[in-house]
Amino acid sequence: MSTSLVPVEDHQARVAALLRPTAAEATAPDDALGRVLAEAVAATEPLPSFDNSAMDGYAVRSVDVAGASEDRPVRLPVAADVPAGAPVGRLEAGTAHRIMTGAAVPVGADAVVEVEVTDGGTETVAIRAPRRPGSFVRPAGSDVTPGSEAIAAGTVLGPAQLGLLAALGVREVAVRARPRVLVCSTGSELAEDPEPGSGRIRDANGAMLAAAVAQGGGSPVRQLWVADDVPTFLETLDAELASGVDLLLTSGGVSAGAYEVVKEALAPRGVEFLKVAMQPGMPQGAGTYAGVPVVCLPGNPVSSLVSFEMFVRPALRAALGHPRPHRPVVRAALTETITSPPGKRQLRRGRLDLAAGTVAPWGPAGSGFLGSFAGADCLIDVPPATTDLHAGTVVDAWDLGVD
């Protein structure tokens, strides 16, 4: 491990370079929520597919109601009722069809008079206002025209996009494949259900990082626990990597002490270990092993998750072609004074009050306090040249509640 501190930006670039853009794969829209569209979707039919009413009211010929007013309403016989889903009818001159929102406008009608300016009649209707041609009519293709690009490549598919795909009858889309990530926790202290006083702990990092991978757009293929034994560690990795993964993500075993199994095993085999100028999360590793990109995070839970947010999440999302690889940044005023170590970029847990435009530091700065992280909704980003930030200072805060 290098003894000099590496700038955060340099390690970000190193990790990002490990992950190549993912390939396209076909999937049903039902499985595409949150996925990045790999190929544009072209419309093969118009939307709407027929002229339809934008209001509940009466389909008419505009010339038949040209002289209508409050004092002298035009009275027309109601020749038909047109509920939504009824076939397209035909309107004769001098008549009206009572029509519902979304229903097909009959041939011969060129306007819809909203029910609010009528007496709501069912046999004869009194219309108290004129309407121009096209009033309250949604023409076929007025939303989407055939052959047009309905959704651009690179779009993150959300509810609106999935609704449009359903409206257009699209049954398959090409999306960017989720990177397959093997999550590996190390440490002989890990146990499924440790006995009190045993000195052993549950694997919080595995569950945490697998969830972070999934939230970031990746696919966590498995969570492993590996003891602090280099031959066992390498044997386990070799067996798991044979199934094919896009990234190996480890936590623990990267510091300067004894029993640092990840560093001992992977440093001679293509992974570089270094110290990054950040707090928490100074010890890091990145490289390749057996042709697989590897990112090695520290073992303290807060250090591990902050490191994921800083290095792994943006790299995963960039590989997916996501238009927003980084967390959104909110400018907010500190509610209290905080300090930061010189020369290190510090990420402090915080809680945002968007209405007040403030951010409050949340919990201790130490890297072992996962409970306080669970209560935080942002990370306060303190630049490396800053050591003191007084209450009222406007800072950058990463909003962890917004994807």
C-alpha positions in Angstrom: 0.0 0.0 0.0 1.3 3.4 -0.9 2.2 5.7 2.0 1.2 9.0 0.3 -2.4 10.1 0.1 -4.1 9.8 -3.3 -6.7 12.5 -4.3 -10.2 11.3 -4.2 -10.7 12.2 -7.9 -7.8 10.0 -9.0 -9.2 6.9 -7.3 -12.7 7.7 -8.7 -11.1 7.7 -12.2 -9.3 4.4 -11.4 -12.4 2.6 -10.3 -14.5 4.1 -13.2 -12.0 2.8 -15.7 -12.4 -0.8 -14.5 -16.0 -1.0 -15.6 -16.9 -1.1 -19.3 -20.2 0.0 -20.6 -22.7 -2.9 -20.3 -24.3 -4.6 -23.3 -27.9 -4.3 -24.3 -30.4 -7.0 -23.4 -34.1 -7.5 -24.3 -36.7 -7.4 -21.5 -40.4 -7.0 -21.0 -41.5 -3.5 -19.9 -42.7 -5.1 -16.6 -39.1 -5.8 -15.7 -37.7 -2.5 -17.0 -38.5 -0.1 -14.2 -35.4 1.9 -13.3 -33.4 0.4 -16.2 -31.6 2.5 -18.8 -32.9 2.2 -22.3 -30.2 1.0 -24.6 -32.0 1.6 -27.9 -34.5 4.3 -28.8 -38.2 3.2 -29.0 -39.9 4.3 -32.2 -43.6 4.6 -32.4 -45.3 2.2 -34.8 -48.8 3.7 -34.4 -50.2 7.1 -33.5 -51.1 8.2 -30.0 -54.0 8.7 -29.6 -54.9 6.3 -32.2 -58.2 8.1 -33.1 -59.7 11.5 -32.6 -61.1 11.6 -29.1 -62.9 13.9 -26.7 -60.9 15.8 -24.1 -64.1 16.5 -22.1 -67.4 15.1 -21.0 -69.9 17.0 -23.2 -71.4 17.0 -26.7 -69.9 16.3 -30.1 -71.2 18.8 -32.6 -70.5 20.6 -35.9 -69.1 24.0 -34.9 -71.3 25.7 -37.6 -74.4 24.3 -35.8 -73.5 26.1 -32.6 -71.9 29.3 -34.0 -74.7 31.5 -32.7 -75.1 30.0 -29.3 -75.1 32.4 -26.2 -76.4 32.5 -22.7 -79.5 34.5 -23.8 -80.1 32.4 -26.9 -78.9 28.9 -26.5 -78.9 26.6 -29.5 -81.0 23.5 -29.0 -80.0 20.3 -30.8 -81.5 16.8 -30.6 -79.2 14.3 -28.9 -78.9 11.5 -31.5 -76.6 9.2 -29.7 -74.6 8.5 -26.5 -70.9 7.9 -27.0 -69.2 6.3 -24.0 -65.5 5.6 -24.0 -64.8 2.4 -25.9 -67.7 2.8 -28.3 -67.0 2.4 -32.0 -66.6 5.5 -34.2 -70.1 6.7 -35.2 -71.3 9.4 -37.6 -72.9 12.7 -36.7 -75.6 14.1 -38.9 -75.9 17.9 -39.4 -78.1 19.7 -36.9 -77.6 17.0 -34.2 -75.4 16.4 -31.2 -73.9 13.2 -29.6 -73.5 13.1 -25.9 -69.8 12.1 -25.5 -67.6 11.0 -22.6 -63.9 11.9 -22.1 -61.7 9.7 -24.2 -64.5 8.5 -26.4 -64.1 8.5 -30.2 -65.3 11.7 -31.9 -67.9 10.8 -34.5 -67.2 11.4 -38.2 -68.8 14.7 -39.1 -68.2 16.4 -35.7 -65.3 18.9 -35.5 -65.8 20.2 -31.9 -66.9 19.1 -28.4 -68.9 21.4 -26.2 -68.2 20.8 -22.5 -71.2 19.8 -20.4 -70.7 22.9 -18.2 -72.0 25.3 -20.9 -75.1 23.1 -21.6 -78.2 22.0 -19.7 -76.9 18.4 -19.7 -79.9 17.2 -21.7 -80.2 13.6 -22.8 -82.9 13.9 -25.6 -82.4 17.6 -26.5 -79.4 19.7 -25.3 -79.3 23.5 -24.9 -75.9 24.8 -25.8 -75.1 28.2 -24.4 -71.7 29.0 -26.0 -70.1 28.6 -29.5 -67.1 26.5 -30.1 -64.4 26.7 -32.8 -63.4 23.8 -34.9 -61.1 21.5 -32.9 -62.3 22.6 -29.5 -61.7 19.9 -26.9 -60.8 17.3 -29.6 -57.6 15.4 -29.3 -56.6 14.5 -32.8 -55.1 11.1 -33.7 -51.3 11.4 -33.4 -51.3 14.7 -31.6 -49.3 13.1 -28.8 -47.0 10.7 -30.7 -46.8 10.3 -34.4 -46.0 7.0 -36.2 -42.3 6.6 -36.9 -41.2 9.2 -34.3 -38.8 8.6 -31.5 -41.1 7.9 -28.5 -38.4 7.4 -25.9 -34.7 8.2 -26.5 -31.8 5.9 -25.8 -30.3 6.6 -22.4 -33.6 7.3 -20.7 -34.1 5.9 -17.3 -37.5 4.1 -17.5 -39.9 5.3 -14.9 -43.7 5.1 -14.6 -44.4 7.7 -17.3 -42.2 5.8 -19.8 -43.7 2.4 -18.9 -47.1 3.9 -19.3 -46.2 5.2 -22.8 -44.8 1.8 -23.8 -48.1 0.1 -22.7 -50.1 2.7 -24.6 -48.1 2.0 -27.8 -48.3 -1.8 -27.4 -44.5 -2.2 -27.0 -43.9 -5.7 -25.5 -40.1 -5.7 -25.5 -37.4 -3.1 -25.0 -33.6 -3.1 -25.1 -32.1 -2.0 -21.8 -28.5 -1.9 -20.5 -27.6 -5.1 -18.7 -27.1 -4.9 -15.0 -23.5 -5.5 -14.0 -23.2 -8.7 -12.0 -21.4 -8.0 -8.7 -20.0 -10.6 -6.3 -20.1 -9.1 -2.8 -17.5 -10.6 -0.5 -17.1 -9.8 3.2 -13.9 -10.9 4.9 -13.1 -11.6 8.5 -12.9 -14.6 10.8 -15.0 -12.6 13.3 -18.1 -13.0 11.1 -20.8 -15.4 12.2 -24.4 -16.2 11.4 -25.6 -16.0 15.0 -22.7 -15.1 17.3 -22.8 -16.1 21.0 -22.6 -13.3 23.5 -19.0 -12.7 24.6 -17.7 -14.7 21.6 -16.0 -11.7 20.0 -17.8 -12.4 16.8 -20.3 -10.3 14.8 -22.9 -10.5 12.1 -22.1 -9.6 8.5 -23.7 -6.1 8.2 -21.5 -5.1 5.3 -22.6 -7.9 3.0 -26.3 -7.1 3.3 -25.5 -3.4 3.1 -23.3 -3.5 0.0 -25.6 -6.0 -1.8 -28.5 -3.5 -1.3 -26.3 -0.6 -2.4 -25.4 -2.5 -5.6 -29.0 -3.2 -6.4 -30.0 0.4 -5.7 -27.2 1.6 -7.9 -28.4 -0.5 -10.8 -26.2 -3.6 -10.4 -27.2 -7.2 -9.7 -25.6 -8.7 -6.5 -25.2 -12.3 -7.5 -24.1 -13.6 -4.1 -22.8 -12.5 -0.7 -19.8 -14.4 0.6 -18.2 -14.7 4.0 -14.5 -15.6 3.9 -12.2 -16.1 6.9 -8.9 -14.5 7.3 -6.9 -17.2 5.5 -5.3 -16.4 2.1 -5.5 -19.9 0.5 -9.1 -20.2 1.5 -9.9 -16.7 0.3 -8.3 -17.4 -3.1 -9.8 -20.8 -3.5 -13.3 -19.4 -2.7 -12.9 -16.5 -5.1 -11.7 -18.8 -8.0 -14.7 -21.0 -7.6 -17.2 -18.1 -7.5 -15.6 -16.1 -10.3 -15.7 -19.0 -12.7 -19.5 -18.5 -13.0 -18.9 -15.1 -14.6 -19.2 -11.7 -12.9 -18.6 -8.1 -13.9 -17.2 -6.9 -10.6 -15.8 -8.3 -7.4 -16.6 -6.1 -4.4 -14.8 -6.9 -1.1 -15.0 -5.3 2.3 -12.4 -5.5 5.0 -8.8 -6.8 5.0 -7.3 -3.7 3.3 -5.7 -1.8 6.2 -2.1 -1.8 7.5 -2.5 -4.3 10.4 -2.2 -8.0 10.6 -4.7 -10.5 9.1 -5.5 -8.2 6.2 -6.4 -11.1 4.0 -7.6 -9.2 0.9 -4.5 -7.1 0.7 -2.2 -10.1 1.3 -4.0 -12.2 -1.3 -4.6 -9.7 -4.1 -1.7 -7.2 -3.9 0.6 -9.7 -5.6 -2.0 -10.5 -8.2 -3.0 -7.3 -9.9 -4.8 -5.2 -7.3 -3.3 -1.9 -6.1 -3.8 -0.9 -2.5 -3.5 2.7 -1.5 -4.5 5.5 0.9 -7.1 8.0 -0.4 -7.3 11.5 1.0 -10.8 11.1 2.5 -12.5 10.4 5.8 -13.9 7.9 6.4 -12.5 5.4 3.9 -8.8 6.1 3.6 -7.6 2.5 2.8 -8.8 1.4 -0.7 -7.9 -1.1 -3.3 -8.7 -1.5 -7.0 -7.5 -3.5 -10.0 -8.2 -6.9 -11.6 -8.0 -10.4 -10.5 -8.4 -13.4 -12.9 -9.6 -10.9 -15.5 -12.3 -9.5 -13.3 -12.4 -5.9 -12.0 -12.0 -5.7 -8.3 -12.8 -2.9 -5.9 -11.7 -3.4 -2.3 -13.4 -1.3 0.4 -12.5 -0.9 4.1 -14.3 -3.0 6.7 -15.8 -0.5 9.1 -19.4 -0.2 8.0 -19.6 3.6 7.6 -16.3 3.6 5.7 -17.5 0.8 3.5 -20.8 2.5 2.5 -19.3 6.0 2.1 -16.6 4.5 -0.1 -19.3 2.7 -2.2 -21.1 6.0 -2.6 -17.9 7.8 -3.6 -16.3 5.3 -5.9 -18.5 2.3 -6.8 -22.0 3.7 -7.3 -21.0 6.3 -9.9 -18.9 3.8 -11.7 -21.8 1.3 -11.9 -24.2 3.9 -13.1 -21.8 5.2 -15.7 -21.3 1.7 -17.0 -25.1 1.5 -17.4 -25.1 4.8 -19.3 -27.1 6.4 -16.6 -27.6 10.2 -17.3 -27.1 11.0 -13.6 -24.3 8.8 -12.2 -23.8 10.9 -9.1 -26.1 11.7 -6.2 -27.8 15.1 -6.5 -26.1 17.8 -4.5 -28.1 20.2 -2.3 -26.7 23.5 -1.1 -27.7 24.0 2.6 -26.6 25.9 5.7 -25.0 24.1 8.6 -26.9 24.1 11.8 -23.8 23.8 13.9 -20.0 24.0 13.6 -18.0 21.0 12.4 -14.3 20.4 12.0 -12.5 18.3 9.4 -8.9 16.9 9.3 -6.5 18.9 7.1 -5.8 17.4 3.7 -8.7 15.0 3.7 -12.1 15.2 2.0 -14.5 14.5 4.7 -18.0 13.1 4.3 -20.1 13.6 7.4 -23.6 12.1 7.9 -26.3 14.7 8.1 -30.0 15.4 7.9 -31.5 17.8 5.5 -34.3 20.2 6.2 -35.2 21.3 2.6 -37.9 23.7 3.7 -35.5 25.6 6.0 -32.5 25.2 3.6 -30.4 23.7 6.4 -28.4 20.5 7.1 -27.6 19.2 10.6 -24.6 16.9 11.3 -26.0 13.5 12.4 -24.1 11.3 14.8 -20.4 11.0 15.5 -17.8 11.3 12.8 -16.4 7.9 13.5 -16.5 5.1 11.0 -18.1 2.4 13.2 -21.4 4.1 13.9 -23.8 2.4 11.5 -26.8 3.3 13.6 -26.3 7.0 13.0 -25.9 6.4 9.3 -29.2 4.6 9.2 -30.8 7.8 10.6 -29.1 10.1 8.1 -30.4 11.2 4.7 -27.4 13.0 3.3 -23.6 13.2 3.3 -22.0 16.6 4.0 -19.1 17.0 1.6 -16.2 18.9 3.2 -13.4 19.9 0.9 -9.8 18.7 1.8 -8.5 22.3 2.3 -11.2 23.1 4.9 -10.7 22.3 8.6 -13.4 24.4 10.2 -17.0 25.1 9.1 -19.0 27.4 11.3 -22.8 27.2 11.8 -24.5 29.0 8.9 -21.9 28.1 6.4 -23.4 26.9 3.1 -22.1 23.4 2.2 -22.7 20.7 -0.4 -24.8 17.8 0.8 -25.4 14.6 -1.2 -29.1 13.8 -1.0 -29.2 10.1 -0.3 -33.0 10.0 -0.6 -33.0 10.9 -4.3 -31.8 8.3 -6.9 
